[in-house]
Amino acid sequence: MTQLGLPEDIHACLFDLDGVVTKTAVVHAAAWKEMFDGFLRERDGADFRPFDASDYDEYVDGRPRADGVRTFLASRGIDLPDGDPDDPPGARTVHGLGNRKNELVLEKIRTDGVEAYDGTLRYLEAVRAHGLSTAIVSSSANCRDVLRSIGAEHFFDVRIDGVVAAERKLPGKPNADTFLAAAEDLGIEPAEAAVFEDALAGMDAGRAGRFGYVVGVDRVGQADALYAHGADVVVKDLAELGGTE
């Protein structure tokens, strides 16, 4: 293993955004809960079954927004029309609910700001100092703005986010396509790249893409699940991997 805690034949690092670089996973989780609970309360009345943390981990975390809506609703036996991407927030369509969730996320970010994980920023500096290439791979359509808000855009050679994925028609996590696109843009074979993810869907994508190393970042006490979904190693903070002294 290298000083970065990676196999010797790893030449690129592919990082998820929310929960790995920034402390926004908890913001997204809160927005999903507020949106789904409002929808379910309106649909089922006061005795509705709330959206909870296990729903977030299993059906939503790491997936593109519309896929998260579809997957969770399917788990409750609810079928809504897709609608259109520009449906008004809260419309009883997949895109309407997704747009309401995004509206809530942006409100929370504007109110509270965005904070980065210091250990990740130090690790990114070390990765760059060791000459490895880097990419940010996120389902978020707000990825560039978030990176700019924390002054971290310069850490990444390539950005594959929700905007780029839509332009290229790339299916999101748990499919491997966005990570594979990042590796291709970097000129790196998947076996030469490490994936850094906190979501179970991201672990599935790393495994499906046959990447050389998959690092699970455990922010919420789900190490066993990260290993079960394909992590080679699980850490609570990327500084644990080394290279950041």
C-alpha positions as CSV (number, residue, x, y, z in Angstrom):
1,M,0.0,0.0,0.0
2,T,1.1,3.6,-0.7
3,Q,1.4,6.4,1.8
4,L,-2.2,7.3,0.8
5,G,-3.5,4.0,2.0
6,L,-4.1,2.8,-1.6
7,P,-2.8,-0.1,-3.7
8,E,0.4,0.6,-5.7
9,D,-1.4,0.3,-9.0
10,I,-4.0,3.0,-8.2
11,H,-3.4,6.2,-10.3
12,A,-6.7,8.1,-10.0
13,C,-9.2,8.8,-7.2
14,L,-12.9,9.3,-7.9
15,F,-14.8,11.1,-5.1
16,D,-18.5,11.4,-4.3
17,L,-19.5,14.8,-3.0
18,D,-22.2,14.6,-0.4
19,G,-21.0,12.9,2.8
20,V,-17.4,12.4,1.4
21,V,-16.2,15.9,0.5
22,T,-19.0,18.0,2.1
23,K,-21.2,17.7,5.2
24,T,-24.3,17.9,3.0
25,A,-25.6,14.3,3.2
26,V,-27.4,15.2,6.4
27,V,-29.0,18.2,4.7
28,H,-30.2,16.0,1.8
29,A,-31.6,13.4,4.3
30,A,-33.5,16.1,6.1
31,A,-34.9,17.5,2.8
32,W,-36.0,14.0,1.6
33,K,-37.7,13.4,4.9
34,E,-39.6,16.7,4.9
35,M,-40.7,16.2,1.3
36,F,-41.8,12.6,1.6
37,D,-43.5,13.0,5.0
38,G,-45.5,16.0,3.6
39,F,-46.5,13.9,0.6
40,L,-47.4,10.8,2.6
41,R,-49.3,12.8,5.3
42,E,-51.4,14.4,2.5
43,R,-52.0,11.0,0.9
44,D,-52.6,8.8,3.9
45,G,-53.7,11.1,6.7
46,A,-52.3,11.5,10.2
47,D,-51.5,7.8,10.6
48,F,-49.1,7.8,7.6
49,R,-45.8,5.8,8.0
50,P,-43.0,8.4,8.0
51,F,-39.9,8.3,5.8
52,D,-37.0,7.2,8.1
53,A,-33.2,6.8,8.1
54,S,-33.4,3.2,6.7
55,D,-35.5,4.4,3.8
56,Y,-32.9,7.0,3.0
57,D,-30.0,4.5,3.1
58,E,-31.8,1.8,1.1
59,Y,-33.8,3.7,-1.5
60,V,-32.5,7.3,-1.9
61,D,-28.9,8.0,-0.8
62,G,-26.5,8.4,-3.7
63,R,-29.2,8.0,-6.4
64,P,-30.2,10.6,-9.0
65,R,-33.1,12.6,-7.6
66,A,-35.9,11.1,-9.8
67,D,-34.6,7.6,-9.3
68,G,-34.7,8.1,-5.5
69,V,-38.3,9.2,-5.7
70,R,-39.3,6.2,-7.9
71,T,-37.4,3.7,-5.8
72,F,-38.8,4.9,-2.4
73,L,-42.4,5.1,-3.8
74,A,-42.1,1.6,-5.2
75,S,-41.1,0.4,-1.8
76,R,-44.4,1.7,-0.5
77,G,-46.4,0.3,-3.4
78,I,-47.1,3.9,-4.8
79,D,-47.1,4.5,-8.5
80,L,-46.9,8.1,-9.8
81,P,-46.5,9.4,-13.3
82,D,-43.0,10.7,-14.1
83,G,-44.3,14.1,-15.3
84,D,-41.8,16.5,-16.7
85,P,-38.5,17.8,-15.4
86,D,-39.9,21.3,-15.0
87,D,-43.0,20.2,-13.0
88,P,-43.7,22.7,-10.2
89,P,-42.3,21.6,-6.8
90,G,-44.8,19.3,-5.0
91,A,-46.8,18.3,-8.1
92,R,-48.0,14.7,-7.7
93,T,-45.4,13.4,-10.1
94,V,-42.0,11.9,-9.7
95,H,-40.3,15.1,-11.0
96,G,-42.7,17.3,-9.0
97,L,-41.7,15.6,-5.7
98,G,-38.0,15.6,-6.7
99,N,-38.2,19.3,-7.5
100,R,-39.8,20.0,-4.1
101,K,-36.9,18.1,-2.4
102,N,-34.3,20.1,-4.4
103,E,-36.1,23.3,-3.4
104,L,-35.8,22.3,0.3
105,V,-32.1,21.4,-0.1
106,L,-31.3,24.8,-1.6
107,E,-33.3,26.6,1.1
108,K,-31.3,24.7,3.8
109,I,-28.0,25.4,2.1
110,R,-28.8,29.1,1.7
111,T,-29.7,29.3,5.3
112,D,-26.9,27.2,6.9
113,G,-24.2,27.2,4.3
114,V,-22.0,24.3,3.2
115,E,-19.2,22.9,5.3
116,A,-16.4,20.6,4.0
117,Y,-14.8,17.7,5.9
118,D,-11.3,18.9,6.8
119,G,-9.9,15.4,6.7
120,T,-11.1,15.0,3.1
121,L,-9.6,18.4,2.0
122,R,-6.2,17.4,3.5
123,Y,-6.4,14.0,1.8
124,L,-7.2,15.7,-1.5
125,E,-4.1,17.9,-1.1
126,A,-2.0,14.8,-0.5
127,V,-3.5,12.9,-3.4
128,R,-2.7,15.9,-5.7
129,A,0.8,16.2,-4.2
130,H,1.4,12.5,-5.0
131,G,0.5,13.1,-8.7
132,L,-2.7,11.1,-8.8
133,S,-5.5,12.4,-11.0
134,T,-8.9,13.2,-9.5
135,A,-12.6,13.4,-10.3
136,I,-15.8,14.4,-8.5
137,V,-18.7,12.0,-9.2
138,S,-22.0,13.2,-7.9
139,S,-25.7,12.8,-8.7
140,S,-26.2,16.4,-7.6
141,A,-27.1,19.0,-10.1
142,N,-25.7,21.6,-7.7
143,C,-22.3,20.0,-7.5
144,R,-20.3,22.8,-9.1
145,D,-21.9,25.5,-7.0
146,V,-21.3,23.6,-3.8
147,L,-17.6,23.0,-4.7
148,R,-17.2,26.7,-5.5
149,S,-18.8,27.7,-2.2
150,I,-16.1,25.7,-0.2
151,G,-13.3,26.7,-2.6
152,A,-12.6,23.1,-3.6
153,E,-13.3,23.1,-7.4
154,H,-9.5,23.2,-8.1
155,F,-9.0,19.8,-6.5
156,F,-10.7,18.0,-9.4
157,D,-9.5,17.3,-13.0
158,V,-12.9,16.0,-14.0
159,R,-16.5,16.6,-12.9
160,I,-19.3,14.1,-13.6
161,D,-22.4,15.4,-11.8
162,G,-26.2,15.4,-12.3
163,V,-25.9,18.0,-15.1
164,V,-23.2,16.2,-17.0
165,A,-25.0,12.8,-16.5
166,A,-28.2,14.3,-18.0
167,E,-26.3,15.7,-21.0
168,R,-24.6,12.4,-21.7
169,K,-27.7,10.3,-20.7
170,L,-25.7,8.4,-18.1
171,P,-27.8,6.3,-15.6
172,G,-26.9,7.1,-12.0
173,K,-25.8,5.1,-9.1
174,P,-26.0,2.1,-8.3
175,N,-25.1,1.8,-12.0
176,A,-21.4,2.3,-12.6
177,D,-21.8,4.6,-15.6
178,T,-20.9,7.9,-14.0
179,F,-17.8,6.5,-12.4
180,L,-16.8,4.8,-15.6
181,A,-17.2,8.1,-17.5
182,A,-15.0,9.9,-15.0
183,A,-12.3,7.2,-15.4
184,E,-12.6,7.5,-19.2
185,D,-12.3,11.3,-19.1
186,L,-9.2,10.9,-16.9
187,G,-7.7,8.4,-19.4
188,I,-7.6,5.7,-16.7
189,E,-8.8,2.1,-16.7
190,P,-11.3,1.3,-13.9
191,A,-8.8,-1.1,-12.4
192,E,-6.4,1.8,-11.9
193,A,-9.0,4.0,-10.0
194,A,-10.2,4.1,-6.5
195,V,-13.8,5.1,-5.6
196,F,-14.6,7.0,-2.4
197,E,-18.2,6.8,-1.4
198,D,-20.5,7.0,1.7
199,A,-23.7,5.7,0.1
200,L,-24.6,2.0,-0.3
201,A,-25.6,2.8,-3.9
202,G,-22.1,4.2,-4.5
203,M,-20.6,0.9,-3.1
204,D,-22.7,-1.0,-5.6
205,A,-21.5,1.2,-8.4
206,G,-17.8,0.7,-7.4
207,R,-18.3,-3.0,-7.4
208,A,-20.3,-3.1,-10.7
209,G,-17.6,-1.1,-12.4
210,R,-14.8,-3.4,-11.3
211,F,-12.8,-0.5,-9.9
212,G,-9.4,-1.2,-8.4
213,Y,-10.2,-0.2,-4.9
214,V,-13.5,1.0,-3.2
215,V,-13.3,3.1,0.0
216,G,-16.4,3.3,2.1
217,V,-16.7,6.4,4.2
218,D,-18.8,5.7,7.3
219,R,-20.3,8.9,8.6
220,V,-23.4,7.3,10.2
221,G,-22.4,3.9,11.7
222,Q,-23.1,1.6,8.7
223,A,-19.7,0.0,8.2
224,D,-21.1,-3.5,8.0
225,A,-23.5,-2.5,5.3
226,L,-20.7,-0.7,3.3
227,Y,-18.6,-3.8,3.4
228,A,-21.6,-5.9,2.4
229,H,-22.1,-3.6,-0.6
230,G,-18.6,-3.9,-1.9
231,A,-16.2,-1.8,0.1
232,D,-12.5,-2.9,0.3
233,V,-11.9,-0.8,3.3
234,V,-14.2,1.4,5.5
235,V,-13.0,4.6,7.3
236,K,-14.7,7.2,9.4
237,D,-12.6,10.0,7.8
238,L,-10.3,10.0,4.8
239,A,-7.4,11.3,7.0
240,E,-7.3,7.7,8.4
241,L,-5.9,6.5,5.1
242,G,-2.6,8.5,5.6
243,G,-0.7,11.0,3.6
244,T,-2.2,14.0,5.4
245,E,0.5,14.7,8.1
